[in-house]
Amino acid sequence: MSNVGCGAPRSPRRIIVMGSYRGRQQMTPSTVKKISPMLAVASMEETLAFYQNVLGFTPTMKSPGYSIVERDGQTIHFMKADSEEVLNCVRGHTEIYIEVNGIHSLWEHVKTFKDRYHIRDLFDREYG
């Protein structure tokens, strides 16, 4: 794995699996309950303001180094980046696709922030 310009070589991606274990139980097929991305951010306050004011998420945990926002049962976790170097490594390489019902009503709200944030007009993709 090449890490040119990103400091020390990175370890493989970390996957955290959470669940409860209550002793021996009958084996049932597992199901994914939720996927919660964790993003490195430069400014926790600016990030929380965007997700709250523009996208309608509610902070469920706030601290200077780690925060969580929630909307309709979905969560996104944010951690304060350790350095500008970390941000340079992830900037432009991180995306989140959020599927919503009623995109046009959400868009009517979001588009009012186009002069404040870098927001593109709605567009269609061949995959949805």
N, C-alpha and C positions, 0 to 999 in steps of 0.2 A: 504494500500500500504506500503510495507516495504522499508525503506531507510537506512538499516544498512550500516554504513560507509560513508554515503553521507550527513552528517550534518543534518540540520533541515528538517522536512518533506516537501516534494515538493507539490506544488499545482497541481491540474489536468493539463494535457497538455493544452497549449494555442493554439487555432486555430484563426488565423487572416484572416478575409475575407475582400478583398478589391474590390471596384467597385465604380461606380459613380451613384449618385442619382440626377435626374433632375426633381423633382416634380412628379406628377401623370402621369404615362404612362401605356399603355396597358400591361397587364401581359403576358409575354412570358416565355417559359421555360428557366431556367438558364442553362448555360454551363460553365464548368471549362475551363478557358483560359490557365492557367499555374499553376504549383505547384513549388514553390521555396523553397527548404530546407534551413534551417538556422543552421549552425554548430558552436559550440564553438571550438576555436583554441588556441594553446599555442603561436604560433608565426605567426603574420599576414604576415610578409614578406616571410617567408618560405612557408606558405600555398599558397600565391598568386603566388610565383615562380613556385611551383609544378603545379598548375592548368593552369598557362599560358604556361610554357615551355614544360610540359609533355603532357597535355591534350588539349592544344590549345584554352583555354578560354581567353577572354580579360577582364581586369578589367574595370568596368564601374563606380565604385566608390571606392576610396581608402582613408582610414583613419586608424590611429593606433588602433582604437577600433571597427570599423565596415567597411566591404568591400563587394562588390558585383562583381562577375565575370559572363560573358555571353558568350555563344557560340550557334549559330544557333537558337537564340530566347529563349534559356533556361538559367535560372539564378540560381546561388547558392550564398547564403548570408553567410558571416562569421562574427562572433563576437568574440572579445578577451575574453577568459575565465577569470572570476573574480579571480580564484585561482587555484592552483594545485589540490585542493580537487575537484573542479568542473570537471577538466579534468579526474581525477581518476574515477569519477562517470560515465562519458560517454565513456571513452576509452574502446574499445572492444564491445560497445553496439550500435554503430552508423554505418550504412551502407547506401550507395547511389548506386542504380542500374541505370546506364546510358545506354539506348539502342541507338545504332548507326547503321547507314547503312555504309557499307564499312569497317567493323571491321578490316579486314586484312591490309588495308593501314594505319589505325590508329595504329595497333599493330606494324607494321614495325618501326614506329617512337617511340612508347612508350617503346618497348623492349630495345632500346639503353640506357635507364635510369635504367636498372635492377641492375647495380652495385652501383648506387647511392641511390635508393629507394627500399623498400620492395615491389616488383612487382612479381606476379605469372605469369606463362605462361597461355596462353588462354586455356580454358576448356569449355566443353559443360555441360549444366544442362538439366534435363528432362523438365523444363518449358521454356527453351529458352536460 
